[in-house]
């Protein structure tokens, strides 16, 4: 089990590292102070600037060497965080490049290592363009940094609040709406349409076996064309068959007669002589 003091110190270190990252994300600190490369990864603890990896190596070679620390791989104290907060690239530009003219001054390409080393030597060792900061300049730089940090924190808090509002409890309507969008309900399986069976239903009662079929009207027979005369006899034949079926049904359904059927007398069997 970790000691409570150890856990507290660990959380404090993470807090300080996050503050350094927040300072590095400010607009004036997003570029290396020396070569203007985007995305500084080191801090120059000697003057309080944010620099890239390449320039951090060159700064170590100055006389006296500058002390640099990695933003992501180092720990920071409260004093170091306050020092970086009170300085930054904006203030250092006013101090170490106060007399620098980019049009007429010495501006080598950072890819030219030797000439760029000379530029850093002129800048820090000889302080060729150095202007001592007044207290008013320091206070202004500190106020600007604090205002930007507060604005950034408020923006992050608002974004966090909006995100939290979207993530509601399962019973809230917003949560249901979001879940419906993220996981839409699959459509219900379509049921087969049975219109064909419905359309074939008739309003008449079903015909029994011995019911008399519906006869074809003579009008239908008369509507046949002359070419279909060979088929004209079928309706008449159907009528005759209908009459036969009717007679058969009538005879079947009729009540049997009460008369007793007489049987013919049996004839005597002649005796056959075998001799």
N, C-alpha and C positions, 0 to 999 in steps of 0.2 A: 504493500500500500504506500502510495506516494505521500510524502510529508506535506501538510497543508501549506507551509511556507514555500516549499519548492513549486507547488502548483500555482501559488499566487505570483511568484517571481516569473514563472513561465508566461503567465497571462500578461504580466506587465511588459515583458520583452516583446511579445507579439503586438501589444498596443503601440509601443514605440516604433516598431518596424512599420506598422500600418501608417503611423503619422508621417514617417519619412516617405513612404510611397505616395501619400496624399500630397505632400509638398512637391514631389517629383512630377506629379500629374498636373500641377498648375501651369497655365499658359507660358509664363516666363521661364519655367524650368523644364520644358519639354524637349529642349535641344541642349546639346553639349555646350557648355560655356566657352570652350576653347576652339572647337572645330565646327560647331553648329550641326553636328549629326543628330538625327532624331532618336529619341528614346535613350536617355542617359541611364546607365546601370551602376554608376559609382557616385559617391559624394566625396568632395575634397574638404576634409575636415580642417585643413589649414586656413582656408579663406571662406568656406561655407558655400561652395558652388556645386552644381550637378554636372558631371562629365561622363564621357563614354569610356569604354574599356581601353581603347587605344591611347587616349589622352591620359588615362590614369597611370599607365606604364611610363609615359614620358614625364609626368609630374613627379614620379618617384625618383627620377634621375636628376632632378634639379638640385641646386645647392643654395640653401638647404633643401632636402627632399620634402615634398608635400605628403601629408598623411591622407591616404584615400581608403575608403571602405566600400565594400560591395553592398548594394541595397538589399539584395535578396539572400545573401549568405552571411550577413553580419548581424550582430546585436548592437543596440544603441541604448545609451543612458538618457535620462531626462535632460541633463545638461547639453548633451549633443543634439538632442531634438530641438531644444530651445535655441541653440546656436544656429542651426540650419534654418529655423523659422525666422530668426532676426536678420539673416543674410540672404542667401539665394542669388540667383544669376542676375536679377535686376539691380540689386545694390552693388554687386561686384563689377558690373559693367560701368556703373557710375564712378567707382573707385579706381579700378585697374585699367579702364579704357576711357577715363574722363577726358584725356587730351588726344585720344586716338582719332585719326581721320582715315576712314577706309579708302577714300579716293587717293589721298597723297601718302598715306602711311604704308607701313610694311605689312603686306597681306599675302603670305605664302600659301601654296596649296598644301593641305594636310597630307596629301599623298607623298609629297617631297619631305621625307623624314628629317633630313639634316637642316633644311631651311626652316621647317616648322619648329624644330628644337630651338633654333636661334630665336625665333619669334617668341617662344615661351620664356626664354632667358631674358629677352628685352622686357617682356611683360611683367615678370615676377621678380627676377633677381636684380635687375637694374631699375625696375619701376619707371620705365621710360614714359609712360602715359598715366602715371599714378596721380590721383587727386584724393587728398585726405578727406574722409567723409565727415560732415558736420553732424551735430546731434539732430538737427532738423531732417537731414537726409535719412538718417537711420530710423527716426520715428516714422517718416513717411513710408519708407520701405516696409517697416513692420506693420503699419496700419493697412497698407495695400495687401500684404500677404494674409493678414487675418481676415480682411473682408472677402478675399477670394476663397479662403478656406470655409468661411461661414456660408457663402453662397453655394459652394460645392456640397457641403454637408446638408444644407436645406434641400437642394435638388435631389440628393440621394435619399433623404428622408421622405420626400414627396413620392419618389418612385417606389420606395419600399411600401409606403402607405397604399398606393394604388394597387400594387401587387398583392398586398394582404387583403384588400377589399375584394379582389377578384377571387381569392381562395376563401370561400365561405364554408360554413359547416354543411354537412350533408342535407340538413333540413331547410337550408335557405334557398330561395328561388334562384339566386345568382349561381349557386353551386350546381343546381340542376341544369340551368341553362348552359353552363360551361361544360358540364359532363356530357350533355346532349351533343354539343358541338364537337368535343374531343372524341366521343364514342357514340355516334349516331345509332339509333335503334334500327336494327335491320328490318326491311320491309316484310310484312306478313306474307306467307306463301299464298299465291293466287289460287282461288278455288275454281274448279272447272265450271264453266257455264253450261247449264243444262237447258238452254233455250230450245234446242232441237226437240227434246222430249215434250216440253211444254207446248210448243207450237203444233205438235202432232195430236194433242188431245182433242177429242171431239165432245161436243155437248150431248150427243146421243148416248144412250145406254149401250153397253157391249152386247153384240149379237150372240145369241145362244146357238147351239149346234143345229137345232131344228127350226130356228126362226127362219122366216121367209126372207131371203136376201132382197135388198132394194133393187127394184127393176130399173132398167135403163129406159128413160123416156123416149118416146118416138121422135121427139124433137132432135135428140142427139143422133138418132139414126138418120134422120133426114138431112142433117148438116154435113154428112159425108159427101165428099166430092165424087164426081162421076168416075174418077180413076179408082176410087175405093169401093165400087159397087160389089166387088167380089167379097168384100167383108160385110156387106149390108145385111146379110142373112143371120149374122150372129146374134143381134138383139132378139129376133123372133125365136131363134132356138133357145136363147136364154129364158124367154118367157115360157116356152113349153116345159123346159126343165124346172122352172119355178113352180109351174102348176103341178108337175109330178111330185116335187118335194112337198108342196102343200098337202096334196092328197095323201102322201105317205105319212106326213106328220099327223094329219087328221085321223087316219086309220090307226095309227099307233096310239094316239091319245084317247081313242074312243073306248067306251066301257064294253067289256066282253059280254056276249049274249048269255042269257040264263038258260038257253036250251041245252039239253044234254045230248051230246053227240052219240048216235047209235053206232054200234060196231056191227059189221056184217057177220052173219052166222058162220061159224067155222065149218068147213067141208070135211066130211068123213075121210079118213085115210084108208085107201084101198089096201086090203091085205094082199100081200104079194106072196105067192107060193113059190117056194124054191124047189119044189119037187113036182 
